[in-house]
Amino acid sequence: NHVYELAWWGGNWHPRDVTADAVGQPAAAGSSLTSPNYGGDPRVYYLGVNNHVYELAWWGGNWHPRDVAQDAK
């Protein structure tokens, strides 16, 4: 239930467990993903096992997690 990135560079594919790298929450079984790109900064949104919506955002050379549901309160 982790979100993975598969990136091409240096002539090879490179996998990354974004959930683990960002210390994010696992995705709920069957959760859909969406991945808009805001001004060159990728974002991934998904439903967590606790029914909160989470964002994984790439900026500053790292992935960063955010509990969108908690922030919206």
C-alpha positions as CSV (number, residue, x, y, z in Angstrom):
1,N,0.0,0.0,0.0
2,H,2.9,2.3,-0.8
3,V,3.2,4.9,-3.6
4,Y,6.2,4.2,-5.9
5,E,7.9,6.4,-8.4
6,L,9.6,5.0,-11.5
7,A,12.0,7.5,-13.0
8,W,14.2,7.4,-16.0
9,W,17.7,8.9,-15.8
10,G,21.2,7.9,-16.7
11,G,19.9,5.4,-19.3
12,N,18.1,3.3,-16.7
13,W,14.8,3.1,-14.8
14,H,15.1,3.8,-11.1
15,P,12.3,2.8,-8.6
16,R,11.7,4.7,-5.4
17,D,9.3,4.0,-2.5
18,V,8.0,7.6,-2.1
19,T,5.8,6.7,0.9
20,A,8.8,5.4,2.8
21,D,11.1,8.2,1.7
22,A,8.6,10.8,2.8
23,V,7.6,8.9,5.9
24,G,4.0,9.1,4.6
25,Q,0.9,7.1,5.5
26,P,0.2,3.9,3.6
27,A,-2.6,4.1,1.0
28,A,-5.9,2.3,1.6
29,A,-6.5,-0.9,-0.3
30,G,-7.9,0.1,-3.7
31,S,-7.2,3.8,-3.2
32,S,-7.1,5.8,-6.4
33,L,-4.2,8.1,-7.2
34,T,-4.1,11.5,-8.9
35,S,-0.9,13.3,-9.8
36,P,-1.3,16.9,-11.0
37,N,1.8,18.9,-11.7
38,Y,1.8,22.5,-10.3
39,G,4.4,24.6,-11.9
40,G,6.9,21.8,-12.2
41,D,6.4,20.5,-8.7
42,P,4.8,17.0,-8.8
43,R,2.1,16.1,-6.3
44,V,0.4,12.8,-5.6
45,Y,-2.9,12.5,-3.7
46,Y,-4.4,9.4,-2.3
47,L,-6.7,8.0,0.4
48,G,-4.9,6.7,3.5
49,V,-5.8,3.7,5.6
50,N,-7.4,6.1,8.1
51,N,-9.7,7.6,5.4
52,H,-7.7,10.9,5.3
53,V,-6.6,12.4,2.0
54,Y,-2.8,12.6,1.7
55,E,-0.5,14.6,-0.5
56,L,3.1,13.6,-1.4
57,A,4.8,16.7,-2.8
58,W,8.2,17.0,-4.5
59,W,10.1,20.2,-3.6
60,G,13.6,21.1,-2.4
61,G,14.9,17.8,-3.8
62,N,12.8,15.6,-1.5
63,W,9.3,14.1,-1.2
64,H,7.2,15.7,1.6
65,P,4.0,14.2,3.1
66,R,0.9,16.2,4.2
67,D,-2.4,15.1,5.7
68,V,-4.8,17.3,3.6
69,A,-7.8,16.3,5.6
70,Q,-6.2,17.4,8.9
71,D,-5.0,20.7,7.4
72,A,-8.6,21.4,6.2
73,K,-10.1,21.3,9.7
